[in-house]
């Protein structure tokens, strides 16, 4: 699935451009009202990234109240999609942005059997990409769950 | 400042009890509409924890839409209080809960000079408590900023 991820007009928002490091590590899953949803291509963790398509945001509190509520609902949708497919023990939700400053919210399915447990996943090991067939299957399942 | 943190009635919500591990590592700062705001007693990072006082929540998507919006606004208030006082380079906002499962949202002021930078703070080192005078001063500043 492809769509105009890198340059997108959103109502009266300015032109939005996805950070190239986020684009390089992820595959687009779907387009929601305020955000794009990306899959982190790391087969170690079922891992979505919600990126509000609003130019110039760095921190969660840069969202205005209406956008914050909408993005909150989209984080909720991403969370429920991961739960439906993977039945994780716990979800981790986080907006860090110490390396990629553009506001993006990680939503990660966690299991006591995963290699970083109970620590955070960020910086916990090398990203291991999906095999092509596995990637296509994963994207399809997530797209269905996010409908 | 003390208030009835451990056993609190919230409208038509059930009785809420703060996880004892959260209570042990933090000092209460203030009471908002849906959440209590706690200070993590670690002088290495200006670090607030927002805890929705609703019994039985584990993940961010366990919040119903109205509570999610209100808690989102309270995360915003905690974020802006930290920014006002500390002028951080970046804020980290995260709901992990791999160890303490009760829903709690970390709001942390980050600096390129801090010891965990650019990694996450969780699990990055031992907690170093504030000296008593410093703790009182920090609580007072945060309470004023959260008014």
Contacts between the chains, C-beta under 8 A, distances in Angstrom:
chain1	res1	chain2	res2	distance
A	58	B	90	7.0
A	59	B	79	6.5
A	59	B	90	6.9
A	59	B	91	4.4
A	59	B	93	7.5
A	60	B	75	6.6
A	60	B	76	7.4
A	60	B	79	6.4
A	60	B	91	7.0
A	60	B	93	4.7
A	61	B	75	7.4
A	61	B	76	4.7
A	61	B	79	3.7
A	61	B	80	5.7
A	61	B	83	7.4
A	61	B	91	6.8
A	63	B	76	7.9
A	65	B	73	6.8
A	65	B	76	7.9
A	68	B	69	7.9
A	68	B	72	5.1
A	68	B	73	7.4
A	68	B	76	6.6
A	69	B	68	7.9
A	69	B	69	4.8
A	69	B	72	6.5
A	72	B	68	5.1
A	72	B	69	6.5
A	72	B	72	4.8
A	73	B	65	6.9
A	73	B	68	7.4
A	75	B	60	6.6
A	75	B	61	7.4
A	76	B	60	7.4
A	76	B	61	4.7
A	76	B	63	7.9
A	76	B	65	7.9
A	76	B	68	6.6
A	79	B	59	6.5
A	79	B	60	6.5
A	79	B	61	3.7
A	80	B	61	5.7
A	83	B	61	7.4
A	90	B	58	7.0
A	90	B	59	6.9
A	90	B	96	7.8
A	90	B	97	5.9
A	90	B	98	5.7
A	90	B	101	7.0
A	91	B	59	4.4
A	91	B	60	7.0
A	91	B	61	6.8
A	91	B	95	7.9
A	92	B	94	7.1
A	92	B	95	7.2
A	92	B	96	4.8
A	92	B	97	7.5
A	92	B	98	7.1
A	93	B	59	7.5
A	93	B	60	4.7
A	93	B	94	6.7
A	93	B	95	4.7
A	93	B	96	8.0
A	94	B	92	7.1
A	94	B	93	6.7
A	94	B	94	3.4
A	94	B	95	7.1
A	94	B	96	6.9
A	94	B	120	7.8
A	95	B	91	7.9
A	95	B	92	7.2
A	95	B	93	4.7
A	95	B	94	7.1
A	96	B	90	7.8
A	96	B	92	4.7
A	96	B	93	8.0
A	96	B	94	6.9
A	96	B	120	6.3
A	97	B	90	5.9
A	97	B	92	7.5
A	98	B	90	5.7
A	98	B	92	7.1
A	98	B	110	6.1
A	98	B	117	6.5
A	98	B	118	3.8
A	98	B	119	7.4
A	99	B	118	5.2
A	101	B	90	7.0
A	110	B	98	6.1
A	117	B	98	6.4
A	118	B	98	3.8
A	118	B	99	5.2
A	119	B	98	7.4
A	119	B	122	6.6
A	119	B	123	4.5
A	120	B	94	7.8
A	120	B	96	6.3
A	120	B	98	8.0
A	120	B	120	4.6
A	120	B	122	5.1
A	120	B	123	6.8
A	122	B	119	6.6
A	122	B	120	5.1
A	123	B	119	4.5
A	123	B	120	6.8
